Amino acid sequence: MTETNEPRKIDLAEAMRQKLQQKKQQQASGNKPGTAENHQTKALKTQNNKKPNNQRRRTGGS
């Protein structure tokens, strides 16, 4: 009975096949928003632009 409660061990190739199949199923279902594994609708962060160097203006140099 304890064998059914433990997750069965699988090799890496089998794990990759399952992951690929799961990914294909998500694409087929249309990537419905609200799913926990949907990473494509991440909010974009604003890019901080580099501030200009005001040293020449402060020191009065030319």
C-alpha positions, 0 to 999 in steps of 0.5 A: 500500500505504501508504494501507491502513495509515493511518487513513482521515479521516472528518468529524465527523458520521461519527465521531459516528454511529460513536460512537453505534452503538458505544454502542448496541452496548454497551448491547445487550450489557448493559455487561459488567463488565471492559470498558475503556470501562465508566465506570458502575461507578466506585467512589464516593468518600466526601464530606468533611463540613465540620468544626464551628467550635470557635472559640466553645468555645475562646475561651469566648465566648457 
